[in-house]
Amino acid sequence: MPRFKAVLLVVLLGVLAAAVQAAGEAASEKPTVTTPGTGPLKVYLVLKPEESRNTLMVERLHLPSSLAALTWTDFRLEGSGNVELSASGGYRLVSRDPLSSESLGELGVYAYALKVTWTQAAAAPRKITTINFKYSGLDAGGVVLQPAQRALLEGIRRSGKQSGSARVLEVTYLGGGSFRAKVGVR
């Protein structure tokens, strides 16, 4: 019996040491801010005016879906043209400040300055595609893809690849509902 206790003690100490080492390594790994420049990240949302006033919807639905498009996302293009996405990175939204808005009739463009920390290192894309698009009203069924989401899907479709990783590198609002975006693919 004493030999069993000694072996058990050695095993438990080994597990404890490994856990302490792993905890120390995890504590030393801090999320890195990968937003370009020193200022806040600018994110655009296209919303119905009543949606823009719903803080919970903006913070829990629209901003996260837009930020997800800014992280490297694995994709697979299906034969039907649908895109299957699987995000592998994460972020933490530190702060959100409304910047501006512009009415487009039944929709509006709302700009936000965000401070974000990313949990995934920024890797260089192999190919960058520039996309221009415009919002002129609600799509059939009343669904509005946010500019970053729309850019990501279009960049994937134009990449010529059936699978890989993609992320939105930047979105610029040109006014009048028009956007220009750069999407990186690897």
Steps between C-alpha positions, in 0.01 A plus 500: 500500500780754575643445151155582350483823703850602387415439133170687539682793667757517216223494240300773680809720540577458130146601407513796740835618360367478145188694600705774668727528194201518265333764720817708500531480123133591457535797736798632305311479168302821470266584215670723246339802344521451126302800387703719266639825632463639848141618483177309545361259243212642297209262438192579290153360551204531264184492709142605515481812720310314776772230508772762542331622820490147646835492683467135592444398137795710382738369768392135499410437136622753246843596637603138579400381153702781344802440724490127419556590133821682601656182643647223288208277412528156342265458205374240258312599187220257422383411151176692552697821557438497875801566722564294813693703761688399813666780698818403680595827669350710770491850635401706798309822446657754736293805408243621248427859406249614236667727243251594232188399313349560159142430395438289191119516521380181669857421609786694649879466508638518854873529570652388830851544640600179674794407715557128459757247616547194282589152623644394167820627341456691177636292213572643159253413223623335180249690285306824553176572315339844487121501493256786442135470595199716573195483725188643343229344716395183671578170331216258430371378834630807684842347571798737503852357505735738679777654284779284650292183457404590145864577412623171650252289304564685175879481550475124551286454189741708290814330636474206263568262789268224616638510854749693709498789748383856448455822695390855434804728513316831473163652418470860381173688474487711184164668572154453355487135612818404306789305656844381394655206682824303485483129577805284559503131409757230579 
